[in-house]
């Protein structure tokens, strides 16, 4: 089933549709006002499909429906999706957040089956793009890379400023749209508060450092123990530690994702844990000084820097390479 309208039209329709004028009934395909269409993908926890409002007879305005059915994780993940929905609804200007996946509705039929309605993003996920580039021996232009890096830096800075840690940044959770704009998706592993962080912290091991992963697992164990002991003040302090470490965790994962995107390879580190520029870096259409600045920014992503430091350094890199200063956040 072809999509007949551009993404901007679909986004505008979605905003109007979910403006409180129509209540969606949370049940399966036989009695919700959506009709199923093309399947987008399946995983261990469920599936994602393109769906349409049943009144949209010409199938102009697609949505994404995620169906979660894994009984081991769905309660925690659904709680995170609901909190992500509240976060989105409470944002001052949600329409101005193009780099973060828009979530419209989270519902359950009979546990353990849940449904989430989200915006449909027309594009390709970064993992598939990287695989295509590797297969065809291609690399992105430095301009395209910096566009993606800027979008994702903006997204993470915004989430972190609102006490939300993503905890699952990886290429398959990054969508690339026309013009090489990036959108960060999938909040199922996110950490919002004590409840969402204490039971099922989920990690993608290949996009985390082993020492960081072990630390986060230990923090989770401590949080569970404090919750059982009902130690409110200690729990709050530990949550602050989890959030701060989660910020570093997000940046490290973004660094791996973007390094892989730019160089079609994972980074190698020197004795000071600084990433080493691969030989392919020489083909970038930038000077050695600019390349060194870019590698310094990657070093920041891998070495526990703050949001402000990461953002400011990327701004310096963009100034040096593009000579067009921008405000990222």
Rosetta blueprint (number, residue, H / E / L):
1 X L
2 X L
3 X L
4 X L
5 X L
6 X L
7 X H
8 X H
9 X H
10 X H
11 X H
12 X H
13 X H
14 X H
15 X H
16 X H
17 X H
18 X L
19 X L
20 X L
21 X L
22 X L
23 X L
24 X L
25 X L
26 X L
27 X L
28 X L
29 X L
30 X L
31 X L
32 X L
33 X L
34 X E
35 X E
36 X E
37 X E
38 X E
39 X E
40 X E
41 X E
42 X E
43 X L
44 X L
45 X L
46 X E
47 X E
48 X E
49 X E
50 X E
51 X E
52 X E
53 X E
54 X L
55 X L
56 X L
57 X L
58 X L
59 X L
60 X L
61 X L
62 X E
63 X E
64 X E
65 X E
66 X E
67 X E
68 X E
69 X L
70 X L
71 X L
72 X L
73 X L
74 X H
75 X H
76 X H
77 X H
78 X H
79 X H
80 X H
81 X H
82 X H
83 X H
84 X H
85 X H
86 X H
87 X H
88 X H
89 X H
90 X H
91 X L
92 X L
93 X L
94 X H
95 X H
96 X H
97 X L
98 X L
99 X L
100 X E
101 X L
102 X L
103 X E
104 X E
105 X E
106 X E
107 X E
108 X E
109 X L
110 X L
111 X L
112 X L
113 X L
114 X E
115 X E
116 X E
117 X E
118 X E
119 X E
120 X L
121 X L
122 X L
123 X L
124 X E
125 X E
126 X H
127 X H
128 X H
129 X H
130 X H
131 X H
132 X H
133 X H
134 X H
135 X H
136 X H
137 X L
138 X L
139 X L
140 X L
141 X L
142 X H
143 X H
144 X H
145 X H
146 X H
147 X H
148 X H
149 X H
150 X H
151 X H
152 X H
153 X H
154 X H
155 X H
156 X H
157 X H
158 X H
159 X H
160 X H
161 X H
162 X L
163 X L
164 X L
165 X E
166 X L
167 X L
168 X L
169 X L
170 X L
171 X H
172 X H
173 X H
174 X E
175 X E
176 X E
177 X E
178 X L
179 X L
180 X L
181 X E
182 X E
183 X E
184 X E
185 X L
186 X L
187 X L
188 X L
189 X L
190 X L
191 X E
192 X L
193 X L
194 X H
195 X H
196 X H
197 X H
198 X H
199 X L
200 X L
201 X L
202 X L
203 X L
204 X L
205 X H
206 X H
207 X H
208 X L
209 X L
210 X H
211 X H
212 X H
213 X H
214 X H
215 X H
216 X H
217 X H
218 X H
219 X H
220 X H
221 X H
222 X H
223 X H
224 X H
225 X H
226 X H
227 X H
228 X H
229 X H
230 X L
231 X L
232 X H
233 X H
234 X H
235 X H
236 X H
237 X H
238 X H
239 X H
240 X H
241 X H
242 X H
243 X H
244 X H
245 X H
246 X H
247 X H
248 X H
249 X H
250 X H
251 X H
252 X H
253 X H
254 X H
255 X H
256 X H
257 X H
258 X H
259 X H
260 X H
261 X H
262 X H
263 X H
264 X L
265 X L
266 X L
267 X L
268 X E
269 X E
270 X L
271 X L
272 X L
273 X L
274 X L
275 X E
276 X E
277 X L
278 X L
279 X H
280 X H
281 X H
282 X H
283 X H
284 X L
285 X L
286 X L
287 X L
288 X H
289 X H
290 X H
291 X H
292 X H
293 X H
294 X H
295 X H
296 X H
297 X H
298 X H
299 X H
300 X H
301 X H
302 X H
303 X L
304 X L
305 X L
306 X L
307 X H
308 X H
309 X H
310 X H
311 X H
312 X H
313 X H
314 X H
315 X H
316 X H
317 X H
318 X H
319 X H
320 X H
321 X H
322 X H
323 X L
324 X L
325 X L
326 X L
327 X L
328 X L
329 X L
